[in-house]
Amino acid sequence: MKKVVITIFILFCFSSLAGAQDTSKIRPHSMDHRKIQKIDIRELPEIIKQKLSSEDYTSWILHAAYKVPAGHHGEMMDGDTDDYIVELKKENEIIRVRFDNAGNRKGYINE
C-alpha cells in the first residue's frame, strides 16, 4: 500500500510540473509558418510604422515583422488585404500585435 501511495504521489508531481511550464515567453515557431512570412522591418507599410511610433508603443522596440497574406484564415473575401504582425520587445517581454494594411490594430496574438 505504501508503494502505491508513493507511486501516485510521484505521478502527481510529474503531472504538476508539466502544467507549470513558462508560457510567458513567446516563441517564433508558435505561429503558423505555412502562410506567414517574415519580412524586413523596412517593408512594413508607413501607416503601421507611424502607429508603432505613437504613445502606445513608445517604450517598446520593434523586434520583427511578419506578413500574413489575404485569405490566410479561410476563403478570401471582397476587400480582403494582407495583415501584418509585429513583434515588440521590452526588457524580457515580447508581444505580437496584428495590424491590417490600413494600420488598424486587429488585436494581440497570444501563444
DSSP file (Angstrom, degrees, kcal/mol; ACC not computed):
  #  RESIDUE AA STRUCTURE BP1 BP2  ACC     N-H-->O    O-->H-N    N-H-->O    O-->H-N    TCO  KAPPA ALPHA  PHI   PSI    X-CA   Y-CA   Z-CA
    1    1 A M     >        0   0    0      0, 0.0     4,-2.1     0, 0.0     5,-0.2   0.000 360.0 360.0 360.0 -38.8    0.0    0.0    0.0
    2    2 A K  H  >  +     0   0    0      1,-0.2     4,-2.2     2,-0.2     5,-0.2   0.893 360.0  51.2 -63.0 -39.5    2.9    2.3    0.8
    3    3 A K  H  > S+     0   0    0      2,-0.2     4,-2.4     1,-0.2    -1,-0.2   0.862 107.9  52.8 -65.7 -36.0    4.4    1.8   -2.6
    4    4 A V  H  > S+     0   0    0      2,-0.2     4,-2.4     1,-0.2    -2,-0.2   0.918 109.8  47.7 -65.6 -43.7    1.1    2.6   -4.3
    5    5 A V  H  X S+     0   0    0     -4,-2.1     4,-2.3     2,-0.2    -2,-0.2   0.915 113.3  47.9 -64.4 -43.0    0.8    5.9   -2.4
    6    6 A I  H  X S+     0   0    0     -4,-2.2     4,-2.5     2,-0.2    -2,-0.2   0.906 111.4  50.6 -65.1 -41.7    4.3    6.9   -3.2
    7    7 A T  H  X S+     0   0    0     -4,-2.4     4,-2.4     2,-0.2    -2,-0.2   0.913 111.2  48.0 -62.0 -44.0    3.8    6.0   -6.9
    8    8 A I  H  X S+     0   0    0     -4,-2.4     4,-2.3     2,-0.2    -1,-0.2   0.901 111.2  51.2 -63.4 -41.1    0.7    8.1   -7.1
    9    9 A F  H  X S+     0   0    0     -4,-2.3     4,-2.3     2,-0.2    -2,-0.2   0.921 110.4  48.3 -61.9 -45.1    2.5   11.0   -5.4
   10   10 A I  H  X S+     0   0    0     -4,-2.5     4,-2.3     2,-0.2    -2,-0.2   0.912 111.8  49.3 -63.7 -43.5    5.3   10.8   -7.9
   11   11 A L  H  X S+     0   0    0     -4,-2.4     4,-2.2     1,-0.2    -1,-0.2   0.890 110.2  51.6 -62.4 -39.1    2.9   10.7  -10.8
   12   12 A F  H  X S+     0   0    0     -4,-2.3     4,-2.0     2,-0.2    -2,-0.2   0.908 108.9  50.8 -63.3 -42.4    1.1   13.7   -9.4
   13   13 A C  H  X S+     0   0    0     -4,-2.3     4,-2.0     1,-0.2    -2,-0.2   0.923 111.1  48.0 -62.6 -44.7    4.4   15.7   -9.1
   14   14 A F  H  X S+     0   0    0     -4,-2.3     4,-1.8     1,-0.2    -1,-0.2   0.893 111.5  49.7 -64.2 -39.4    5.3   14.9  -12.7
   15   15 A S  H  X S+     0   0    0     -4,-2.2     4,-1.3     1,-0.2    -1,-0.2   0.856 109.4  52.5 -69.3 -32.2    1.9   15.9  -14.0
   16   16 A S  H  X S+     0   0    0     -4,-2.0     4,-0.6     1,-0.2    -2,-0.2   0.888 107.7  51.7 -67.5 -38.9    2.1   19.2  -12.0
   17   17 A L  H >< S+     0   0    0     -4,-2.0     3,-0.7     1,-0.2    -2,-0.2   0.877 105.2  55.4 -65.6 -37.4    5.5   20.0  -13.5
   18   18 A A  H >< S+     0   0    0     -4,-1.8     3,-0.6     1,-0.2    -1,-0.2   0.863 109.6  46.8 -64.0 -35.5    4.2   19.5  -17.0
   19   19 A G  H 3< S+     0   0    0     -4,-1.3    -1,-0.2     1,-0.2    -2,-0.2   0.583 101.3  68.4 -81.1 -10.4    1.4   22.0  -16.4
   20   20 A A  T <<  +     0   0    0     -3,-0.7    -1,-0.2    -4,-0.6    -2,-0.1   0.002  68.2 139.8-100.6  28.8    3.8   24.6  -14.8
   21   21 A Q    <   -     0   0    0     -3,-0.6     2,-0.8     1,-0.1    -3,-0.0  -0.414  63.8-103.6 -71.9 148.8    5.7   25.4  -18.0
   22   22 A D        +     0   0    0      1,-0.2     3,-0.3    -2,-0.1    -1,-0.1  -0.625  44.3 169.2 -76.6 108.8    6.6   29.0  -18.6
   23   23 A T        +     0   0    0     -2,-0.8    88,-0.2     1,-0.2    -1,-0.2   0.324  57.0  89.1-101.8   6.6    4.2   30.3  -21.2
   24   24 A S  S    S+     0   0    0      2,-0.1     2,-0.4    87,-0.0    70,-0.4   0.740  72.8  81.1 -75.9 -20.5    5.1   34.0  -20.8
   25   25 A K  S    S-     0   0    0     -3,-0.3     2,-0.5    68,-0.1    68,-0.1  -0.713  75.0-144.4 -87.1 132.9    7.8   33.6  -23.4
   26   26 A I        -     0   0    0     -2,-0.4    -2,-0.1    68,-0.1    -3,-0.0  -0.850  10.9-155.7 -99.4 127.5    6.6   33.8  -27.0
   27   27 A R    >   -     0   0    0     -2,-0.5     3,-2.2     1,-0.1     4,-0.3  -0.870  16.9-135.7-104.8 134.1    8.5   31.6  -29.4
   28   28 A P  G >  S+     0   0    0      0, 0.0     3,-1.4     0, 0.0    -1,-0.1   0.808 102.3  64.6 -57.4 -30.0    8.6   32.5  -33.1
   29   29 A H  G 3  S+     0   0    0      1,-0.3     4,-0.2     3,-0.0    -3,-0.0   0.528  82.7  79.2 -74.4  -1.5    7.9   28.9  -34.1
   30   30 A S  G <  S+     0   0    0     -3,-2.2    -1,-0.3     2,-0.1     2,-0.1   0.696  78.2  84.5 -78.1 -17.0    4.4   29.1  -32.4
   31   31 A M  S <  S-     0   0    0     -3,-1.4     2,-1.0    -4,-0.3    80,-0.0  -0.492  96.9-100.2 -81.5 156.5    3.0   31.0  -35.4
   32   32 A D    >>  -     0   0    0      1,-0.2     4,-1.4    -2,-0.1     3,-0.7  -0.665  37.7-173.1 -77.2 104.4    1.7   29.1  -38.5
   33   33 A H  T 34  +     0   0    0     -2,-1.0    -1,-0.2     1,-0.2     5,-0.1   0.439  65.0  88.3 -83.2   0.9    4.6   29.4  -40.9
   34   34 A R  T 34 S+     0   0    0      1,-0.1    -1,-0.2     3,-0.0    -2,-0.0   0.881 113.8   6.1 -65.7 -35.0    2.8   27.8  -43.8
   35   35 A K  T <4 S+     0   0    0     -3,-0.7     2,-0.3    37,-0.0    -2,-0.2   0.677 111.4  88.6-117.5 -30.5    1.4   31.2  -44.9
   36   36 A I     <  -     0   0    0     -4,-1.4     2,-0.4    32,-0.1    32,-0.2  -0.567  58.1-166.5 -78.2 130.8    3.1   33.8  -42.6
   37   37 A Q  E     -A   67   0A   0     30,-2.3    30,-3.0    -2,-0.3     2,-0.2  -0.961  20.3-123.1-122.7 135.7    6.3   35.1  -43.9
   38   38 A K  E     -A   66   0A   0     -2,-0.4     2,-0.3    28,-0.2    28,-0.3  -0.530  35.0-172.2 -72.3 136.6    9.0   37.1  -42.0
   39   39 A I  E     -A   65   0A   0     26,-2.5    26,-0.7    -2,-0.2     2,-0.2  -0.845  31.2 -90.8-125.9 163.9    9.7   40.4  -43.7
   40   40 A D    >   -     0   0    0     -2,-0.3     3,-2.1     1,-0.1     4,-0.3  -0.501  36.4-122.3 -70.5 143.3   12.3   43.1  -43.2
   41   41 A I  G >  S+     0   0    0      1,-0.3     3,-1.5     2,-0.2    -1,-0.1   0.818 111.7  63.3 -58.0 -31.6   11.0   45.8  -40.8
   42   42 A R  G 3  S+     0   0    0      1,-0.3    -1,-0.3     7,-0.0     7,-0.1   0.684  91.9  66.2 -68.2 -16.7   11.5   48.4  -43.5
   43   43 A E  G <  S+     0   0    0     -3,-2.1    -1,-0.3     2,-0.1    -2,-0.2   0.519  74.8 112.0 -83.6  -5.2    8.9   46.6  -45.6
   44   44 A L  S <  S-     0   0    0     -3,-1.5     5,-0.1    -4,-0.3    23,-0.0  -0.399  82.8 -96.9 -64.9 143.7    6.1   47.5  -43.2
   45   45 A P    >>  -     0   0    0      0, 0.0     4,-1.8     0, 0.0     3,-0.8  -0.311  31.6-118.3 -58.6 146.1    3.5   49.9  -44.6
   46   46 A E  H 3> S+     0   0    0      1,-0.3     4,-2.3     2,-0.2     5,-0.2   0.843 112.2  59.6 -57.1 -36.7    4.3   53.5  -43.5
   47   47 A I  H 3> S+     0   0    0      1,-0.2     4,-2.0     2,-0.2    -1,-0.3   0.865 105.3  48.8 -63.3 -35.4    1.0   53.8  -41.6
   48   48 A I  H <> S+     0   0    0     -3,-0.8     4,-2.3     2,-0.2    -1,-0.2   0.897 108.9  52.7 -71.5 -39.3    1.9   50.9  -39.4
   49   49 A K  H  X S+     0   0    0     -4,-1.8     4,-1.2     1,-0.2    -2,-0.2   0.898 109.4  50.2 -59.8 -39.7    5.3   52.4  -38.7
   50   50 A Q  H  < S+     0   0    0     -4,-2.3     3,-0.4     1,-0.2    -2,-0.2   0.913 109.3  50.5 -65.5 -42.0    3.5   55.6  -37.7
   51   51 A K  H >< S+     0   0    0     -4,-2.0     3,-1.4     1,-0.2     6,-0.3   0.891 108.4  53.2 -61.6 -39.2    1.2   53.7  -35.3
   52   52 A L  H 3< S+     0   0    0     -4,-2.3    -1,-0.2     1,-0.3    -2,-0.2   0.756 105.3  53.8 -70.1 -23.8    4.2   52.0  -33.7
   53   53 A S  T 3< S+     0   0    0     -4,-1.2    -1,-0.3    -3,-0.4    -2,-0.2   0.390  91.3 105.5 -89.7   5.2    5.8   55.3  -33.0
   54   54 A S  S X  S-     0   0    0     -3,-1.4     3,-1.2    -4,-0.2     4,-0.4  -0.202  93.2 -91.1 -77.2 175.3    2.7   56.5  -31.2
   55   55 A E  G >  S+     0   0    0      1,-0.3     3,-0.8     2,-0.2     4,-0.3   0.786 119.1  65.8 -59.0 -32.6    2.4   56.8  -27.5
   56   56 A D  G 3  S+     0   0    0      1,-0.2    -1,-0.3    -5,-0.2     3,-0.1   0.809 114.9  26.8 -62.1 -30.5    1.0   53.3  -27.0
   57   57 A Y  G X  S+     0   0    0     -3,-1.2     3,-1.6    -6,-0.3    -1,-0.2   0.190  82.4 113.8-120.8  16.0    4.3   51.7  -28.1
   58   58 A T  T <  S+     0   0    0     -3,-0.8    -1,-0.1    -4,-0.4    -2,-0.1   0.802  80.9  49.1 -64.1 -28.9    7.0   54.2  -27.3
   59   59 A S  T 3  S+     0   0    0     -4,-0.3     2,-0.3    -3,-0.1    -1,-0.3   0.441  99.7  86.2 -89.6   2.1    8.6   52.1  -24.7
   60   60 A W    <   -     0   0    0     -3,-1.6     2,-0.5    -8,-0.2    30,-0.2  -0.747  69.5-139.1-103.7 150.0    8.7   49.0  -27.0
   61   61 A I  E     - B   0  89A   0     28,-2.8    28,-2.9    -2,-0.3     2,-0.6  -0.919  24.0-118.8-107.8 131.2   11.4   48.1  -29.5
   62   62 A L  E     + B   0  88A   0     -2,-0.5    26,-0.2    26,-0.2     3,-0.1  -0.574  39.8 170.7 -70.0 115.9   10.3   46.7  -32.9
   63   63 A H  E     -     0   0A   0     24,-3.1     2,-0.3    -2,-0.6    25,-0.2   0.837  55.1 -11.8-100.4 -41.5   11.9   43.3  -33.0
   64   64 A A  E     - B   0  87A   0     23,-1.3    23,-2.8   -24,-0.1     2,-0.3  -0.981  53.6-145.6-158.0 161.9   10.5   41.5  -36.0
   65   65 A A  E     -AB  39  86A   0    -26,-0.7   -26,-2.5    -2,-0.3     2,-0.3  -0.990  10.8-170.5-137.7 146.1    7.8   41.8  -38.7
   66   66 A Y  E     -AB  38  85A   0     19,-2.7    19,-2.4    -2,-0.3     2,-0.5  -0.969  14.8-140.3-135.0 148.7    5.6   39.2  -40.5
   67   67 A K  E     -AB  37  84A   0    -30,-3.0   -30,-2.3    -2,-0.3    17,-0.2  -0.940   8.7-160.6-111.5 131.6    3.2   39.4  -43.4
   68   68 A V  E     - B   0  83A   0     15,-3.1    15,-2.6    -2,-0.5   -32,-0.1  -0.936  23.1-131.1-110.9 109.1    0.0   37.4  -43.4
   69   69 A P    >   -     0   0    0      0, 0.0     3,-1.2     0, 0.0    12,-0.1  -0.196  33.1 -89.9 -60.0 150.2   -1.3   37.0  -46.9
   70   70 A A  T 3  S+     0   0    0      1,-0.2    12,-0.1    10,-0.1     6,-0.1  -0.266 113.1  27.4 -56.8 143.5   -5.0   37.8  -47.5
   71   71 A G  T >  S+     0   0    0     10,-0.3     3,-0.8     4,-0.2    -1,-0.2   0.624  76.3 136.6  78.9  13.9   -7.3   34.8  -47.1
   72   72 A H  T <  S+     0   0    0     -3,-1.2     2,-0.4     1,-0.3    -2,-0.1   0.827  70.7  48.2 -63.1 -32.2   -5.0   33.1  -44.6
   73   73 A H  T 3  S-     0   0    0      2,-0.1     2,-0.3     1,-0.0    -1,-0.3  -0.385 129.5 -54.0-107.0  54.7   -7.9   32.2  -42.4
   74   74 A G  S <  S+     0   0    0     -3,-0.8     3,-0.1    -2,-0.4    -1,-0.0  -0.814 101.4   5.0 117.4-156.4  -10.3   30.7  -44.9
   75   75 A E  S    S-     0   0    0     -2,-0.3     2,-0.3     1,-0.1    -4,-0.2  -0.331  75.9-107.7 -68.6 146.1  -11.8   31.9  -48.1
   76   76 A M        -     0   0    0     -6,-0.1     2,-0.2    -5,-0.1    -1,-0.1  -0.566  37.4-155.8 -74.2 134.4  -10.8   35.2  -49.5
   77   77 A M    >   -     0   0    0     -2,-0.3     3,-2.1     1,-0.1     2,-0.0  -0.702  31.3 -79.5-109.7 161.8  -13.4   37.9  -49.1
   78   78 A D  T 3  S+     0   0    0      1,-0.3     3,-0.1    -2,-0.2    -1,-0.1  -0.357 119.4  13.5 -58.9 134.2  -14.0   41.1  -51.1
   79   79 A G  T 3  S+     0   0    0      1,-0.3    -1,-0.3    -2,-0.0     2,-0.2   0.552  88.0 156.2  76.5   6.4  -11.6   43.8  -50.0
   80   80 A D    <   -     0   0    0     -3,-2.1    -1,-0.3   -10,-0.0     2,-0.3  -0.500  18.8-177.2 -68.6 129.5   -9.5   41.3  -48.1
   81   81 A T        -     0   0    0     -2,-0.2   -10,-0.3    -3,-0.1    -4,-0.1  -0.772  31.8 -81.0-123.9 168.9   -6.0   42.6  -47.7
   82   82 A D        -     0   0    0     -2,-0.3    19,-0.6   -12,-0.1     2,-0.3  -0.358  41.7-147.4 -65.1 147.8   -2.7   41.4  -46.2
   83   83 A D  E     -BC  68 100A   0    -15,-2.6   -15,-3.1    17,-0.2     2,-0.4  -0.745   5.3-143.7-109.8 164.8   -2.2   41.7  -42.5
   84   84 A Y  E     -BC  67  99A   0     15,-3.0    15,-3.3    -2,-0.3     2,-0.5  -0.989   4.3-158.1-131.5 139.9    1.0   42.4  -40.6
   85   85 A I  E     -BC  66  98A   0    -19,-2.4   -19,-2.7    -2,-0.4     2,-0.4  -0.975  11.8-166.3-116.1 128.6    2.2   41.0  -37.3
   86   86 A V  E     -BC  65  97A   0     11,-2.6    11,-2.3    -2,-0.5     2,-0.6  -0.941  12.3-144.4-116.5 138.5    4.9   42.9  -35.4
   87   87 A E  E     -BC  64  96A   0    -23,-2.8   -24,-3.1    -2,-0.4   -23,-1.3  -0.886  18.4-167.6 -98.2 125.8    6.9   41.6  -32.5
   88   88 A L  E     -BC  62  95A   0      7,-3.0     7,-2.6    -2,-0.6     2,-0.4  -0.928   2.3-158.6-116.3 139.8    7.6   44.3  -30.0
   89   89 A K  E     +BC  61  94A   0    -28,-2.9   -28,-2.8    -2,-0.4     2,-0.3  -0.946  16.6 173.5-124.4 138.0   10.2   43.8  -27.2
   90   90 A K  E >   - C   0  93A   0      3,-2.8     3,-2.5    -2,-0.4     2,-0.3  -0.908  69.5 -52.6-141.9 112.6   10.6   45.5  -23.8
   91   91 A E  T 3  S-     0   0    0     -2,-0.3   -31,-0.0     1,-0.3     0, 0.0  -0.429 124.1 -18.3  55.2-116.5   13.2   44.0  -21.5
   92   92 A N  T 3  S+     0   0    0     -2,-0.3     2,-0.4    -3,-0.1    -1,-0.3   0.311 119.6  95.8-100.3   8.7   12.4   40.3  -21.3
   93   93 A E  E <   -C   90   0A   0     -3,-2.5    -3,-2.8   -68,-0.1     2,-0.4  -0.834  49.9-173.0-105.8 136.7    8.8   40.7  -22.5
   94   94 A I  E     -C   89   0A   0     -2,-0.4     2,-0.3   -70,-0.4    -5,-0.2  -0.993   3.4-177.2-126.8 132.5    7.7   40.2  -26.2
   95   95 A I  E     -C   88   0A   0     -7,-2.6    -7,-3.0    -2,-0.4     2,-0.4  -0.907  15.8-144.1-123.1 156.9    4.3   40.9  -27.5
   96   96 A R  E     -C   87   0A   0     13,-0.5    13,-2.2    -2,-0.3     2,-0.4  -0.985  14.2-169.4-120.8 131.2    2.8   40.4  -31.0
   97   97 A V  E     -CD  86 108A   0    -11,-2.3   -11,-2.6    -2,-0.4     2,-0.5  -0.969  11.4-145.6-121.9 134.3    0.3   42.9  -32.5
   98   98 A R  E     -CD  85 107A   0      9,-3.2     8,-3.7    -2,-0.4     9,-0.9  -0.864  19.3-178.7-103.3 131.3   -1.6   42.3  -35.6
   99   99 A F  E     -CD  84 105A   0    -15,-3.3   -15,-3.0    -2,-0.5     6,-0.2  -0.905  21.3-130.2-122.5 151.0   -2.4   45.2  -38.0
  100  100 A D  E >   -C   83   0A   0      4,-2.1     3,-1.9    -2,-0.3   -17,-0.2  -0.396  43.5 -90.2 -87.8 179.3   -4.4   45.3  -41.2
  101  101 A N  T 3  S+     0   0    0    -19,-0.6   -54,-0.2     1,-0.3   -53,-0.2   0.726 126.7  56.7 -63.6 -23.2   -3.0   47.0  -44.3
  102  102 A A  T 3  S-     0   0    0      2,-0.1    -1,-0.3   -55,-0.1     3,-0.1   0.394 121.0-104.2 -90.5   2.7   -4.6   50.4  -43.2
  103  103 A G  S <  S+     0   0    0     -3,-1.9     2,-0.4     1,-0.3    -2,-0.1   0.547  71.7 145.0  89.0   7.2   -2.8   50.4  -39.9
  104  104 A N        -     0   0    0      1,-0.1    -4,-2.1     2,-0.0     2,-0.3  -0.670  53.2-120.6 -81.2 129.9   -5.8   49.4  -37.8
  105  105 A R  E     -D   99   0A   0     -2,-0.4    -6,-0.3    -6,-0.2     3,-0.1  -0.536  26.2-174.4 -70.9 129.0   -4.9   47.1  -34.8
  106  106 A K  E     -     0   0A   0     -8,-3.7     2,-0.2     1,-0.4    -7,-0.2   0.463  53.2 -82.1-102.7  -5.3   -6.7   43.8  -35.1
  107  107 A G  E     -D   98   0A   0     -9,-0.9    -9,-3.2     2,-0.0    -1,-0.4  -0.747  48.4 -62.1 135.1 179.5   -5.5   42.5  -31.7
  108  108 A Y  E     -D   97   0A   0     -2,-0.2     2,-0.6   -11,-0.2   -11,-0.2  -0.772  40.8-132.5-103.0 148.6   -2.8   40.8  -29.9
  109  109 A I        -     0   0    0    -13,-2.2   -13,-0.5    -2,-0.3     2,-0.3  -0.902  20.2-162.8-106.5 120.9   -1.5   37.4  -30.6
  110  110 A N              0   0    0     -2,-0.6   -15,-0.0   -15,-0.1   -84,-0.0  -0.656 360.0 360.0 -96.2 156.4   -1.1   35.0  -27.7
  111  111 A E              0   0    0     -2,-0.3    -1,-0.1   -88,-0.2   -87,-0.0   0.483 360.0 360.0 -73.1 360.0    0.9   31.9  -27.9
